[in-house]
Amino acid sequence: MKHLFSKLKLSGIEKAIMLANIFAAIYWIGSRFISIYTFAAVGAVYEFLWLPVLFVLFILPLFSFLLWAGEKFKVRSANLFNLSMALITVFIGYLIGN
């Protein structure tokens, strides 16, 4: 993981956004495949984390877009990657959910 971040040359906020997006993607897409309420502990963790994950999925892409706009819409930007990853996660999550 450290090797990936060294090649991308991410700042601290970009690393945090990327890790939050990866966690949200695993959480949201994983919840579509796992029977959440079969085990009480898994259901409790799911219910405890749904609001922060919802925040990450829908607020951080807006924040990434603003950071990308601040970079004058550079194509080789980590913020564009974060924005794309979040949008793809939401799109796949809705496709799998329906």
N, CA, C and O atoms as a GROMACS GRO file, in nm:
protein
  392
    1MET      N    1   0.082  -0.118   0.000
    1MET     CA    2   0.000   0.000   0.000
    1MET      C    3   0.087   0.125   0.000
    1MET      O    4   0.055   0.224  -0.066
    2LYS      N    5   0.196   0.121   0.073
    2LYS     CA    6   0.285   0.237   0.078
    2LYS      C    7   0.347   0.263  -0.058
    2LYS      O    8   0.368   0.378  -0.096
    3HIS      N    9   0.377   0.155  -0.133
    3HIS     CA   10   0.435   0.170  -0.265
    3HIS      C   11   0.337   0.238  -0.360
    3HIS      O   12   0.378   0.318  -0.444
    4LEU      N   13   0.208   0.207  -0.349
    4LEU     CA   14   0.107   0.269  -0.432
    4LEU      C   15   0.100   0.419  -0.405
    4LEU      O   16   0.094   0.499  -0.499
    5PHE      N   17   0.102   0.458  -0.279
    5PHE     CA   18   0.094   0.599  -0.246
    5PHE      C   19   0.219   0.675  -0.288
    5PHE      O   20   0.211   0.793  -0.323
    6SER      N   21   0.336   0.610  -0.286
    6SER     CA   22   0.458   0.679  -0.326
    6SER      C   23   0.459   0.706  -0.476
    6SER      O   24   0.515   0.807  -0.519
    7LYS      N   25   0.398   0.618  -0.557
    7LYS     CA   26   0.392   0.642  -0.701
    7LYS      C   27   0.292   0.751  -0.737
    7LYS      O   28   0.314   0.827  -0.831
    8LEU      N   29   0.182   0.760  -0.662
    8LEU     CA   30   0.081   0.860  -0.692
    8LEU      C   31   0.117   0.997  -0.638
    8LEU      O   32   0.062   1.097  -0.685
    9LYS      N   33   0.206   1.006  -0.543
    9LYS     CA   34   0.248   1.131  -0.480
    9LYS      C   35   0.128   1.209  -0.426
    9LYS      O   36   0.100   1.321  -0.468
   10LEU      N   37   0.059   1.147  -0.334
   10LEU     CA   38  -0.060   1.205  -0.276
   10LEU      C   39  -0.027   1.291  -0.156
   10LEU      O   40   0.066   1.262  -0.081
   11SER      N   41  -0.104   1.397  -0.138
   11SER     CA   42  -0.092   1.476  -0.016
   11SER      C   43  -0.170   1.405   0.095
   11SER      O   44  -0.234   1.303   0.070
   12GLY      N   45  -0.164   1.458   0.213
   12GLY     CA   46  -0.231   1.394   0.327
   12GLY      C   47  -0.382   1.388   0.310
   12GLY      O   48  -0.442   1.285   0.341
   13ILE      N   49  -0.443   1.496   0.262
   13ILE     CA   50  -0.588   1.497   0.244
   13ILE      C   51  -0.630   1.402   0.132
   13ILE      O   52  -0.735   1.339   0.141
   14GLU      N   53  -0.550   1.393   0.028
   14GLU     CA   54  -0.581   1.302  -0.083
   14GLU      C   55  -0.572   1.156  -0.038
   14GLU      O   56  -0.653   1.074  -0.081
   15LYS      N   57  -0.475   1.125   0.046
   15LYS     CA   58  -0.464   0.989   0.102
   15LYS      C   59  -0.586   0.957   0.187
   15LYS      O   60  -0.642   0.847   0.177
   16ALA      N   61  -0.627   1.052   0.269
   16ALA     CA   62  -0.742   1.028   0.356
   16ALA      C   63  -0.870   1.008   0.275
   16ALA      O   64  -0.951   0.921   0.306
   17ILE      N   65  -0.888   1.089   0.171
   17ILE     CA   66  -1.007   1.074   0.086
   17ILE      C   67  -1.004   0.940   0.014
   17ILE      O   68  -1.106   0.873   0.004
   18MET      N   69  -0.888   0.901  -0.036
   18MET     CA   70  -0.877   0.775  -0.108
   18MET      C   71  -0.906   0.657  -0.015
   18MET      O   72  -0.979   0.566  -0.053
   19LEU      N   73  -0.849   0.657   0.104
   19LEU     CA   74  -0.874   0.547   0.198
   19LEU      C   75  -1.020   0.543   0.241
   19LEU      O   76  -1.077   0.435   0.256
   20ALA      N   77  -1.081   0.660   0.261
   20ALA     CA   78  -1.224   0.664   0.297
   20ALA      C   79  -1.309   0.611   0.182
   20ALA      O   80  -1.406   0.539   0.206
   21ASN      N   81  -1.274   0.645   0.059
   21ASN     CA   82  -1.348   0.594  -0.057
   21ASN      C   83  -1.333   0.443  -0.072
   21ASN      O   84  -1.430   0.374  -0.104
   22ILE      N   85  -1.214   0.392  -0.050
   22ILE     CA   86  -1.191   0.247  -0.058
   22ILE      C   87  -1.272   0.175   0.050
   22ILE      O   88  -1.335   0.073   0.023
   23PHE      N   89  -1.268   0.228   0.172
   23PHE     CA   90  -1.347   0.168   0.281
   23PHE      C   91  -1.495   0.171   0.248
   23PHE      O   92  -1.564   0.071   0.269
   24ALA      N   93  -1.545   0.284   0.198
   24ALA     CA   94  -1.688   0.296   0.166
   24ALA      C   95  -1.727   0.201   0.054
   24ALA      O   96  -1.835   0.143   0.056
   25ALA      N   97  -1.638   0.184  -0.044
   25ALA     CA   98  -1.667   0.092  -0.155
   25ALA      C   99  -1.676  -0.052  -0.105
   25ALA      O  100  -1.768  -0.125  -0.142
   26ILE      N  101  -1.581  -0.092  -0.023
   26ILE     CA  102  -1.583  -0.227   0.033
   26ILE      C  103  -1.706  -0.247   0.119
   26ILE      O  104  -1.770  -0.352   0.112
   27TYR      N  105  -1.738  -0.148   0.201
   27TYR     CA  106  -1.854  -0.157   0.291
   27TYR      C  107  -1.984  -0.167   0.212
   27TYR      O  108  -2.066  -0.255   0.239
   28TRP      N  109  -2.003  -0.078   0.116
   28TRP     CA  110  -2.131  -0.071   0.047
   28TRP      C  111  -2.152  -0.188  -0.049
   28TRP      O  112  -2.259  -0.249  -0.051
   29ILE      N  113  -2.051  -0.219  -0.127
   29ILE     CA  114  -2.064  -0.331  -0.219
   29ILE      C  115  -2.065  -0.463  -0.143
   29ILE      O  116  -2.136  -0.556  -0.180
   30GLY      N  117  -1.986  -0.472  -0.037
   30GLY     CA  118  -1.985  -0.593   0.045
   30GLY      C  119  -2.118  -0.618   0.114
   30GLY      O  120  -2.159  -0.732   0.134
   31SER      N  121  -2.186  -0.510   0.152
   31SER     CA  122  -2.316  -0.527   0.218
   31SER      C  123  -2.422  -0.580   0.122
   31SER      O  124  -2.525  -0.630   0.166
   32ARG      N  125  -2.398  -0.568  -0.006
   32ARG     CA  126  -2.492  -0.622  -0.104
   32ARG      C  127  -2.478  -0.774  -0.118
   32ARG      O  128  -2.573  -0.841  -0.159
   33PHE      N  129  -2.362  -0.828  -0.084
   33PHE     CA  130  -2.337  -0.972  -0.099
   33PHE      C  131  -2.349  -1.050   0.032
   33PHE      O  132  -2.370  -1.171   0.028
   34ILE      N  133  -2.336  -0.983   0.145
   34ILE     CA  134  -2.336  -1.050   0.274
   34ILE      C  135  -2.475  -1.037   0.336
   34ILE      O  136  -2.534  -0.930   0.334
   35SER      N  137  -2.524  -1.145   0.390
   35SER     CA  138  -2.651  -1.140   0.463
   35SER      C  139  -2.624  -1.072   0.597
   35SER      O  140  -2.573  -1.134   0.690
   36ILE      N  141  -2.658  -0.946   0.606
   36ILE     CA  142  -2.615  -0.862   0.716
   36ILE      C  143  -2.677  -0.905   0.850
   36ILE      O  144  -2.608  -0.909   0.952
   37TYR      N  145  -2.803  -0.937   0.849
   37TYR     CA  146  -2.873  -0.962   0.975
   37TYR      C  147  -2.873  -1.108   1.017
   37TYR      O  148  -2.946  -1.145   1.109
   38THR      N  149  -2.794  -1.193   0.953
   38THR     CA  150  -2.781  -1.332   0.995
   38THR      C  151  -2.713  -1.340   1.131
   38THR      O  152  -2.755  -1.416   1.218
   39PHE      N  153  -2.609  -1.260   1.149
   39PHE     CA  154  -2.537  -1.256   1.276
   39PHE      C  155  -2.560  -1.120   1.341
   39PHE      O  156  -2.555  -1.017   1.273
   40ALA      N  157  -2.585  -1.119   1.468
   40ALA     CA  158  -2.617  -0.995   1.539
   40ALA      C  159  -2.501  -0.896   1.538
   40ALA      O  160  -2.523  -0.776   1.524
   41ALA      N  161  -2.378  -0.945   1.551
   41ALA     CA  162  -2.263  -0.856   1.554
   41ALA      C  163  -2.243  -0.786   1.420
   41ALA      O  164  -2.212  -0.666   1.417
   42VAL      N  165  -2.259  -0.858   1.311
   42VAL     CA  166  -2.244  -0.799   1.178
   42VAL      C  167  -2.353  -0.695   1.155
   42VAL      O  168  -2.326  -0.588   1.100
   43GLY      N  169  -2.474  -0.725   1.196
   43GLY     CA  170  -2.584  -0.629   1.182
   43GLY      C  171  -2.561  -0.505   1.266
   43GLY      O  172  -2.594  -0.394   1.223
   44ALA      N  173  -2.506  -0.522   1.386
   44ALA     CA  174  -2.479  -0.407   1.473
   44ALA      C  175  -2.371  -0.317   1.412
   44ALA      O  176  -2.385  -0.194   1.414
   45VAL      N  177  -2.266  -0.377   1.359
   45VAL     CA  178  -2.160  -0.298   1.295
   45VAL      C  179  -2.215  -0.226   1.172
   45VAL      O  180  -2.183  -0.110   1.149
   46TYR      N  181  -2.296  -0.295   1.095
   46TYR     CA  182  -2.357  -0.235   0.976
   46TYR      C  183  -2.444  -0.115   1.014
   46TYR      O  184  -2.433  -0.008   0.953
   47GLU      N  185  -2.528  -0.131   1.114
   47GLU     CA  186  -2.616  -0.023   1.157
   47GLU      C  187  -2.538   0.093   1.218
   47GLU      O  188  -2.579   0.209   1.206
   48PHE      N  189  -2.427   0.063   1.282
   48PHE     CA  190  -2.346   0.168   1.344
   48PHE      C  191  -2.273   0.252   1.239
   48PHE      O  192  -2.253   0.372   1.259
   49LEU      N  193  -2.233   0.191   1.128
   49LEU     CA  194  -2.150   0.259   1.029
   49LEU      C  195  -2.225   0.313   0.908
   49LEU      O  196  -2.161   0.375   0.822
   50TRP      N  197  -2.355   0.294   0.897
   50TRP     CA  198  -2.423   0.333   0.773
   50TRP      C  199  -2.421   0.483   0.750
   50TRP      O  200  -2.405   0.527   0.636
   51LEU      N  201  -2.436   0.564   0.855
   51LEU     CA  202  -2.439   0.710   0.835
   51LEU      C  203  -2.302   0.766   0.797
   51LEU      O  204  -2.296   0.849   0.705
   52PRO      N  205  -2.190   0.726   0.862
   52PRO     CA  206  -2.060   0.776   0.815
   52PRO      C  207  -2.028   0.732   0.672
   52PRO      O  208  -1.968   0.809   0.596
   53VAL      N  209  -2.066   0.611   0.635
   53VAL     CA  210  -2.040   0.564   0.499
   53VAL      C  211  -2.125   0.642   0.399
   53VAL      O  212  -2.078   0.674   0.290
   54LEU      N  213  -2.246   0.673   0.435
   54LEU     CA  214  -2.331   0.756   0.349
   54LEU      C  215  -2.270   0.893   0.329
   54LEU      O  216  -2.273   0.948   0.218
   55PHE      N  217  -2.214   0.950   0.435
   55PHE     CA  218  -2.145   1.077   0.425
   55PHE      C  219  -2.026   1.067   0.328
   55PHE      O  220  -2.007   1.153   0.243
   56VAL      N  221  -1.948   0.961   0.342
   56VAL     CA  222  -1.830   0.942   0.257
   56VAL      C  223  -1.871   0.925   0.111
   56VAL      O  224  -1.807   0.980   0.022
   57LEU      N  225  -1.978   0.850   0.087
   57LEU     CA  226  -2.018   0.822  -0.051
   57LEU      C  227  -2.075   0.943  -0.123
   57LEU      O  228  -2.063   0.953  -0.245
   58PHE      N  229  -2.138   1.035  -0.051
   58PHE     CA  230  -2.206   1.143  -0.120
   58PHE      C  231  -2.146   1.281  -0.094
   58PHE      O  232  -2.171   1.372  -0.174
   59ILE      N  233  -2.070   1.302   0.011
   59ILE     CA  234  -2.011   1.432   0.039
   59ILE      C  235  -1.866   1.440  -0.009
   59ILE      O  236  -1.826   1.542  -0.065
   60LEU      N  237  -1.788   1.335   0.011
   60LEU     CA  238  -1.649   1.339  -0.032
   60LEU      C  239  -1.630   1.353  -0.184
   60LEU      O  240  -1.533   1.416  -0.225
   61PRO      N  241  -1.719   1.297  -0.269
   61PRO     CA  242  -1.703   1.326  -0.412
   61PRO      C  243  -1.717   1.475  -0.445
   61PRO      O  244  -1.649   1.526  -0.534
   62LEU      N  245  -1.805   1.543  -0.374
   62LEU     CA  246  -1.817   1.688  -0.394
   62LEU      C  247  -1.690   1.759  -0.349
   62LEU      O  248  -1.642   1.851  -0.416
   63PHE      N  249  -1.635   1.716  -0.237
   63PHE     CA  250  -1.511   1.773  -0.188
   63PHE      C  251  -1.395   1.744  -0.285
   63PHE      O  252  -1.311   1.830  -0.309
   64SER      N  253  -1.391   1.623  -0.339
   64SER     CA  254  -1.288   1.588  -0.437
   64SER      C  255  -1.302   1.673  -0.563
   64SER      O  256  -1.202   1.715  -0.621
   65PHE      N  257  -1.426   1.697  -0.604
   65PHE     CA  258  -1.448   1.782  -0.721
   65PHE      C  259  -1.397   1.924  -0.697
   65PHE      O  260  -1.336   1.984  -0.785
   66LEU      N  261  -1.423   1.977  -0.578
   66LEU     CA  262  -1.375   2.112  -0.548
   66LEU      C  263  -1.222   2.117  -0.545
   66LEU      O  264  -1.162   2.214  -0.592
   67LEU      N  265  -1.159   2.014  -0.489
   67LEU     CA  266  -1.012   2.010  -0.489
   67LEU      C  267  -0.958   1.996  -0.631
   67LEU      O  268  -0.856   2.056  -0.665
   68TRP      N  269  -1.026   1.917  -0.713
   68TRP     CA  270  -0.986   1.900  -0.853
   68TRP      C  271  -1.002   2.031  -0.929
   68TRP      O  272  -0.917   2.065  -1.011
   69ALA      N  273  -1.110   2.104  -0.903
   69ALA     CA  274  -1.131   2.234  -0.966
   69ALA      C  275  -1.022   2.332  -0.922
   69ALA      O  276  -0.979   2.417  -1.001
   70GLY      N  277  -0.979   2.320  -0.798
   70GLY     CA  278  -0.869   2.405  -0.750
   70GLY      C  279  -0.737   2.376  -0.819
   70GLY      O  280  -0.649   2.462  -0.825
   71GLU      N  281  -0.723   2.255  -0.872
   71GLU     CA  282  -0.604   2.219  -0.949
   71GLU      C  283  -0.620   2.250  -1.097
   71GLU      O  284  -0.538   2.210  -1.179
   72LYS      N  285  -0.727   2.323  -1.132
   72LYS     CA  286  -0.757   2.362  -1.271
   72LYS      C  287  -0.783   2.241  -1.359
   72LYS      O  288  -0.741   2.238  -1.475
   73PHE      N  289  -0.852   2.141  -1.304
   73PHE     CA  290  -0.899   2.023  -1.376
   73PHE      C  291  -0.788   1.947  -1.449
   73PHE      O  292  -0.803   1.906  -1.564
   74LYS      N  293  -0.675   1.928  -1.378
   74LYS     CA  294  -0.567   1.848  -1.435
   74LYS      C  295  -0.612   1.704  -1.451
   74LYS      O  296  -0.678   1.649  -1.362
   75VAL      N  297  -0.578   1.643  -1.563
   75VAL     CA  298  -0.618   1.506  -1.590
   75VAL      C  299  -0.542   1.408  -1.501
   75VAL      O  300  -0.599   1.307  -1.459
   76ARG      N  301  -0.418   1.434  -1.473
   76ARG     CA  302  -0.336   1.344  -1.390
   76ARG      C  303  -0.342   1.386  -1.244
   76ARG      O  304  -0.239   1.407  -1.180
   77SER      N  305  -0.462   1.398  -1.194
   77SER     CA  306  -0.483   1.442  -1.056
   77SER      C  307  -0.538   1.326  -0.973
   77SER      O  308  -0.620   1.247  -1.020
   78ALA      N  309  -0.492   1.318  -0.849
   78ALA     CA  310  -0.544   1.216  -0.758
   78ALA      C  311  -0.688   1.247  -0.720
   78ALA      O  312  -0.766   1.156  -0.689
   79ASN      N  313  -0.725   1.374  -0.723
   79ASN     CA  314  -0.863   1.411  -0.691
   79ASN      C  315  -0.960   1.363  -0.799
   79ASN      O  316  -1.072   1.325  -0.768
   80LEU      N  317  -0.918   1.364  -0.923
   80LEU     CA  318  -1.000   1.309  -1.030
   80LEU      C  319  -1.017   1.159  -1.011
   80LEU      O  320  -1.126   1.105  -1.033
   81PHE      N  321  -0.911   1.091  -0.970
   81PHE     CA  322  -0.918   0.948  -0.943
   81PHE      C  323  -1.014   0.919  -0.827
   81PHE      O  324  -1.094   0.827  -0.835
   82ASN      N  325  -1.004   0.999  -0.720
   82ASN     CA  326  -1.094   0.981  -0.606
   82ASN      C  327  -1.239   1.006  -0.645
   82ASN      O  328  -1.328   0.931  -0.604
   83LEU      N  329  -1.263   1.109  -0.724
   83LEU     CA  330  -1.397   1.139  -0.770
   83LEU      C  331  -1.452   1.026  -0.857
   83LEU      O  332  -1.566   0.984  -0.841
   84SER      N  333  -1.370   0.977  -0.948
   84SER     CA  334  -1.413   0.867  -1.036
   84SER      C  335  -1.441   0.741  -0.956
   84SER      O  336  -1.540   0.672  -0.982
   85MET      N  337  -1.356   0.710  -0.860
   85MET     CA  338  -1.375   0.591  -0.778
   85MET      C  339  -1.505   0.600  -0.698
   85MET      O  340  -1.576   0.500  -0.686
   86ALA      N  341  -1.536   0.716  -0.645
   86ALA     CA  342  -1.659   0.732  -0.568
   86ALA      C  343  -1.782   0.720  -0.658
   86ALA      O  344  -1.880   0.656  -0.620
   87LEU      N  345  -1.777   0.779  -0.775
   87LEU     CA  346  -1.891   0.772  -0.866
   87LEU      C  347  -1.913   0.630  -0.917
   87LEU      O  348  -2.027   0.585  -0.930
   88ILE      N  349  -1.806   0.559  -0.946
   88ILE     CA  350  -1.817   0.420  -0.990
   88ILE      C  351  -1.873   0.333  -0.877
   88ILE      O  352  -1.953   0.243  -0.903
   89THR      N  353  -1.832   0.358  -0.754
   89THR     CA  354  -1.884   0.282  -0.640
   89THR      C  355  -2.034   0.302  -0.625
   89THR      O  356  -2.107   0.206  -0.605
   90VAL      N  357  -2.079   0.426  -0.634
   90VAL     CA  358  -2.222   0.454  -0.622
   90VAL      C  359  -2.298   0.387  -0.737
   90VAL      O  360  -2.404   0.328  -0.714
   91PHE      N  361  -2.246   0.396  -0.857
   91PHE     CA  362  -2.311   0.336  -0.973
   91PHE      C  363  -2.319   0.184  -0.960
   91PHE      O  364  -2.425   0.126  -0.983
   92ILE      N  365  -2.210   0.120  -0.923
   92ILE     CA  366  -2.209  -0.026  -0.906
   92ILE      C  367  -2.299  -0.066  -0.791
   92ILE      O  368  -2.370  -0.167  -0.800
   93GLY      N  369  -2.297   0.010  -0.682
   93GLY     CA  370  -2.382  -0.021  -0.568
   93GLY      C  371  -2.530  -0.017  -0.605
   93GLY      O  372  -2.607  -0.102  -0.558
   94TYR      N  373  -2.570   0.077  -0.686
   94TYR     CA  374  -2.709   0.083  -0.727
   94TYR      C  375  -2.743  -0.027  -0.827
   94TYR      O  376  -2.854  -0.080  -0.826
   95LEU      N  377  -2.648  -0.061  -0.915
   95LEU     CA  378  -2.673  -0.170  -1.009
   95LEU      C  379  -2.690  -0.303  -0.938
   95LEU      O  380  -2.780  -0.380  -0.972
   96ILE      N  381  -2.605  -0.329  -0.840
   96ILE     CA  382  -2.612  -0.455  -0.767
   96ILE      C  383  -2.737  -0.458  -0.678
   96ILE      O  384  -2.799  -0.563  -0.661
   97GLY      N  385  -2.772  -0.343  -0.623
   97GLY     CA  386  -2.887  -0.337  -0.533
   97GLY      C  387  -3.020  -0.359  -0.601
   97GLY      O  388  -3.116  -0.403  -0.537
   98ASN      N  389  -3.027  -0.330  -0.729
   98ASN     CA  390  -3.156  -0.346  -0.799
   98ASN      C  391  -3.166  -0.473  -0.869
   98ASN      O  392  -3.268  -0.500  -0.932
   0.00000   0.00000   0.00000
